[in-house]
Amino acid sequence: MAMDSVLKKNFSYLFALQAVNYLVPLALLPYLTRVLGTENFGKIAFAQAFVTYFILLTDFGFNITATQEVVRVKKDKQELSKVFWSTTFSKLLLAGLSLVPFLILLLAVIRLRELAPLLLLAFTGVFSTILFPVWFFQGTEKMAYITWFNAVPRILILVTTFLLVKEKTDFQLALLIQVTATLIAAISCSAFIYKKRLVSFYMPKITDIQHTIKEGREIFASAVATNLYTTTNTVVLGLFSTNAAVGIFAASEKIIRSIIPLFASVSQVTFPRINSYYQYSKEDALHFGRKVMRYSFFATLLIGLTLLILAPQLVALLFGLPQYQATITVLRISSFVPLFAVCNGILVINLMVTFGLKKQILWIIGAGGLFSLAFVFPAAIFFQINGIAFLALATEIVITGLLLLTFRRHKIELKLWK
């Protein structure tokens, strides 16, 4: 199956986007870890992890379900506008609802009150996710816009951080720079959509919002379950350990979590296309999905081996020794997390969603989340950062096994060489 010009162009823009998304944090990470130290770097990592729950509630799986809707109606501007505004208003409603528990927890939990300024800054990300409709550009297969609106603020973050963040006490400023640049990019993106008249205004009815939320609930539930074995690890470690321990763990996580989007975001390009294939031929869709899986599997396998072997050199180069000595072990334990996480993501988004297995996604990811939740507290209390790293890897492996078993039961062949 040949790759057409639109798909090639979108992959080119994706590569440029991910190059910036990967290289800018890679340049920023060693600077922040050294200047801020393990404790203050850990504070930022904890704040960002905690606020992820509220960003998750606001997104509510729309990056998947709304993308599918956009693919379906992209040639009809009236229907496209309806999808756009129904999704946007749904996100506004959910953001307002998420603010209530956020403020209650901020006032009720001593540990959170201590980090209130950082947490309030990090919460800005909730508004950014409303104003930056990635799902809209994904569905219309216009990756160029996502590339530019992501790349420019990241470069600004890098330059501004180097110029202004000079001391350990500048950790609040470091986070302020990040959230401000992201918010400006999101506002610019919304202004661009308005100026170019990509959609016309539509006031969604209550039934429209109900339908939009209903469509996203399975994906949202699976995303919640996913966060039980990703974000929750950092949050629980922060609650039961020191800021310095969080900083050591977060240093490894930053490497791992920068690699995963580098490959997993291939779904941003391939998801709309595999849905288009599916409308005409399930076999063509499956063939295309296998091809994406094959390339991603071997690429992440090679990266995992590299991390395992070169962990000491990478930690010394990026973070510095002996301050981040313990990060070497954590990184080695986590070296094959990208392999399983990327493949799991492609199996779930590209294939299970496309082939109508949303309910199975919820059960599988939920099982993985419960597995992690059952062990995360003893892992954090008794084994600290190494225990959390082992648990993250074990959870991804469990989910891979459940996914493969599900495909086998539904007689969907996933042989990489086929």
Order of alpha helices (4+ residues) and beta strands (2+ residues): alpha-alpha-alpha-alpha-alpha-alpha-alpha-alpha-alpha-alpha-alpha-alpha-alpha-alpha-alpha-alpha-alpha-alpha
